[in-house]
Amino acid sequence: FESDAAQAFGAAADGEALEAARVEFLGAKAGRLKAIQKGMGGVDKADKPAAGQKLNAVKGAIETAFETAKTRLDSGASTGVQDAFDITLPGRPLRRGRLHPITQTIERMKEIMGRLGFTAVEGPEIEDDWHNFVALNIPEVHPARDPLDNFYLSVAQRAESSSTPAEPAPALGPDGKPLLLRSQTSTVQIRTMEAAIAATAEGDDPPPVRIVSLGRVYRPDTADATHYPMFHQIEGLCIAPGVTMADLKGVLQMFWQSYFGLESSEPIEVRFRPSFFPFTEPSVECDIWHDGKWMEIGGAGMVDPNVLRAVGYDPEQVTGFAFGLGIERICMRQHGITDIRDLYANDVRFLAQF
Ligand code: FA5
């Protein structure tokens, strides 16, 4: 009986269970101890003192067991509170978010070009025929317009009947020409020069322009280690009277010296190779000497007079240079990333390294 009571008190997980056990064993009216006390009447007279003593001892033991259980519950021990919170354990480390490596590269490029006096501007990712092609001196029948080389937009059509789903129709701009995702950031050259001309009062000289534009471009290239259908470019444009190819080379040289300079023990050299772009003349492919080899970084050249004329500049008054570089390739080269797809697989274990 005594051990039954101790067990019941010990097992009580909360105040309610303990109270129920107390009523069962120590209850003043119908408790089991009370029942035993009542049974004392039937004990032989000679045995009574010994039995009374025994009963008092049992009662004391049960009461002690009850008090012990009550103390235990009051201190919260068996509610599990102490098991769940061990305040002496070291905390779990908080993981800090970080910027994507491409975002870091973009921020660094903007900062360096900013110090060279180039303002960062943005342009839309959905472009029209004029800004992506015509104003950039890309004629109506140029392979660059091929639907296989561009993401043209279309609009879903309401189906005539459920059995014949409607063909999507080409999405057209206000000029009635197809809209597309821009395939290069050179579109922003056009928008910037147009805005500068539009802000020029009649009879005034249009202001010089020094901008960079960094953003996404889209081409239906099959993804492989160095190509992705969405990637980023940095476009630079400088328009002013008397700008020459030497200025282009000087700006690129300073840019790369700042970009890689801290890690590179040798001065960065810039090399131009003859090339062709419809919107520059002459046009070059640009390489830099980095880590003991020539690294191709993108295209550049002097803005074609046709482009200047298309937006309203007088090519007799001003000249300018432009360049367009692939940001992923530079970021990859800098960090030793060998597959462009790793940049966009969104594996945090990979991205957390940069
Ligand atoms: C151009 O896009 C020109 N607009 C550059 C330019 C601007 C020339 C101003 C003259 C004046 P190109 O198509 O070569 O050029 O692309 C430039 C860079 O984008 C390439 O050198 C390469 O680094 C990168 N690139 C091209 N296609 C991809 C792709 N699918 N994935 C990742 N990077 C790419």
Boltz pocket constraint, residues with backbone or C-beta under 6 A from the ligand:
constraints:
  - pocket:
      binder: B
      contacts: [[A, 183], [A, 184], [A, 185], [A, 186], [A, 219], [A, 221], [A, 226], [A, 227], [A, 228], [A, 229], [A, 230], [A, 231], [A, 232], [A, 233], [A, 235], [A, 236], [A, 277], [A, 280], [A, 283], [A, 284], [A, 296], [A, 297], [A, 298], [A, 299], [A, 300], [A, 301], [A, 322], [A, 323], [A, 324], [A, 325], [A, 326], [A, 327], [A, 328], [A, 329]]
      max_distance: 6.0
